[in-house]
C-alpha cells in the first residue's frame, strides 16, 4: 500500500533502538525524511546510517534529552515544521510505589507526560495551518491494564492520554490527528532488561521468565519492532485521516476485553 506520505518530514523521538526505531524504519520505507533522536550519540549515528542505507532518505540524528528544553529546541531546529511527530520515551523502571519520592515522580511524569505535551504544543499549529499533521504517542498497554510496580509509568501515560483527548478533536477538521499506540510485550532491550531484573529478584532464569510471560499471550509470542512500526506508519498515512483520539492496542490479545 502506498501510504501517500513520500516526501513528508517526521520527528521520531527515542528512535535509536526498540519501538522508536521500528517506527523510524517504517516511515523511511514510505519515503519520509527523518529526524531521529536518542541520548547515545554513537548508537544514534549507527541507526541513521542503517536507515539511510536501507531506504535512501534523509536522516538527521539529534542526540538530546528531550525532557530538557534545550534538547527539544535542538530537535525542532533540525526540523522546524514536521508533518509527523512520534512521541516516544522509556518509562520509569519497575519499582514499588512506596519507594517513590517526589523527585522520582516528577521525573517520571516529565518523561512520559510533560515532554510529549510540550512537543505537541510546539508543532500542532503549524500542522493545522498546512492542512496535514499526524501525531502518534507511544504509551503502553498499562494505560488499560495497570501493572503493579509500573504505577508511575501507567499514571503518567494515562495522564497524557486524557490530556490530549480533547485537543485531538479541536484539530481533526484541519487534517491533524493524534493517536496512541499501546504496546504489550515486544521483544526489545527494555523487555529483556525487565526479565533480567525479575530473575535477580526471584532467582529464576531469564529464559524461564520469558517463557512464562509468553504463555500468557494468546498469540504465544512477543511482538517485533517491524510490525509495531508498520502500524505507526499507517496511522501517519493519508489513509488514516478519519482515525483520531484512539488508543490502539498491539498486544497479541493479552488485554482481555470485548471493547
N, C-alpha and C positions, 0 to 999 in steps of 0.2 A: 504494500500500500504506500502510495506517495503521501506523505504527511503534510505536504504543502508549506513547509517552513524552511526550505532551502534558502540560504542567504540571510536568515534571521540571526540575531545575536542573543546569546544566552550567558547568564552568570549561573554557575553551579557551585554552590558552597560545599566545603568539606568533600572534595572530589578527587583527592589523590589516591583513594582506595575505597573499597567497600561499596555501599549502595550509591554514594555520590558519584563514584567512578562509573558505575553501571549506567547512571543517568547521563553522564557526560558522553560516554561511548555511544549510547543510542541516539542522542541528539546529533552528535558528529556524523553518524551514519546517515542521518536525514539531511545532512548538508548545512547544519547550523554552526556558525563560528562561536568559539567558546572563550570565556574567562573562567579558569578553574582555580580552586583555592584549597589551601591546606596550610599547616604550620611547619611541616617538614619540607624545606625548600628542595632538597635533593630528591625526595620521593615525588614531589610535585612536578619537578622538571622531567623526571623519568616518565611520569604519566603523560605529560604534554607531548613528549617525543613519540610515545606509543600511539597516542590518538592521531597526531599528525601523519605518522607513517601509515596508519590503517585507513584513514579517511580523507586525508589531503585538505583538511580545513584549517583555518587559522585558530591557534590555541595560545592564549596568553596566560601564563601561570602567575598568580599573585599569592605569595607566601605572607599570610597575615592571620592574626587572631581577630575574628570578626566581632567578638564581644567588646573589643577596643574600638572606639570611634575612629581612631587613626587607621585601623585595619579596614573598616567599612569605607573610609574615604579613599584608600588605595584601590580597593576593589572597584569602586564606582569611577575612579579616574581612568581605569583601564577599559571600562565600558559604561559611559555616562547614560546611554539610552538603550538599555536592554529591552528586547522584546519578550524575553523569558527569564524568570528568576526561579531557581530551585533552591529553596531554603533547606539546609541540612546541617546537622551538628551532632556530635556524640553527646550522649546523655550522661548524667551523673552515675557513678558506679553503684553497684549493689551495696546497700548499707541499711542497717536497722535505723528506722526513723528516730529512735530515741537518742541516737548519737549525733544527729544533725544539729549543728549550732546555726545561729543566724547567718553567719558569713557563708557557710556551705549552702544554705537555702537561697540566699541572694545570688550566689554564683550559678546554681542550677537553674533558677528562673531567668537569669540573664542569658544563659546559653540557649535555652530551649523555648523562651517566650519573648523576652525583650528584644533580642537581637534580630530574629526574623521579622518582628513587627517594625523595627526601625528600618530595615532594608525595604520592606513593603512601602513604608511611608515615603521613602526616597525615590521609588521608581513608578508608583502606581499612577500618578497624574500624567507623567509622560506617556505611559502606555495608553491611557484613556484618550489623550489628545491625538495620538497617532492612530487610534482605532484598532489596536491589536495588543493584547497582553496575555501572557499565561504565567501564573504564579502557582507553583507546586510546593507545598510544605511537607517534608518527610517527617512524620511523627512516629507513632508506634501503635501496635495492637493494644498496648497497655492503656491507651485512651479509652478503649471499650472494655478491656479486660484487665483491670489493675493487678499488678503483681507485687506482693509484699516484698519489700526490700528495694523496689524501684519506685517508691512512692513519690519522691521528688521529681523524677523524670515524668511519671504519669501525670502529676499535678500541673507541672509547667506546660507540658504538651497539650493537656486538656484546656488549660487557660488560653493558649494560642488558638486552639480550635474555636473556642467560644468567642474570642475577641474578634476574629476576622469573619465570623459567620454573617454578621450584619453588613460588614464592609463589602463583602463579595457581591451582595445584592445591589449595592449602590453603583457598581461599575459594569454590571452584566450587560447593560444596554450600550456600552461602548466597546463591546467585544473583548472585555478583560475578564478573565476567570481566575478564581482562587480555589484550589482543591487541596486535599490532604491525602497522602499515601501512608497507610498504616501497615508497616511490615511486621510479620510474625518472625519466625526463626529463619534467618538467612545465613548461609554459610560464609561468614565474614570473620575477619580478625577479632572484632569485638565479641562475636558469639563464642569463638574459641577461647578468648580470654575469660569469659564468664564461666565456661566449663572448667578451665584451669583453676579459677578461684573456688568453684564448688568442690573440686577434687581436693584442694588443700583443706577446706573446712571439714569435709566428710570422710576423707580417706579413701574414697572410691577412685577409680581410674577415670581419666578424661573420656576415654572411649566408651566406657560403660554409662557415664552420664549422658553423653551424646546419644547413645542408642536408646536410653530411657526416654529422653526428650523427643526423639524422632518417632518413637512408638505412640506418642500422644497425638501426633498429627495425622489426620485422615489420609493425607497424600503420602505418608510414610517416607518423607524426605524433607530436607531443608531446601529453602528456595535458593536460587542463584542470582547473582547481581545482573546478569544479562536480561532475565525475564522481568526483573524489577525495573531496569532501565527502559525496556520497551514499553511498559505501562506508563511510565513517566512521559516518554516521548509522545505517546498517543494523546495524553492529556494536554500536551503543549501544541498539538497539531491544529490545523484548520477544521478538522472534523469534530473537535471536542468543544466547540463554542457554546453548546447548549448544556454543558455539564459544569456546574459551579456550586461552591459551598458543600461539596460532597466529601465524605470520608470513605476511602476505598481500601478495603482490607486485602492484603496479599499474604495469606497465612496458611494456605493448603487445607482450609476448612477447620482450623483449630478453634476459632471462636464459635461456640455452639448456639447459633441464633437463626431464626427464620427471617428476621428483618434487620 
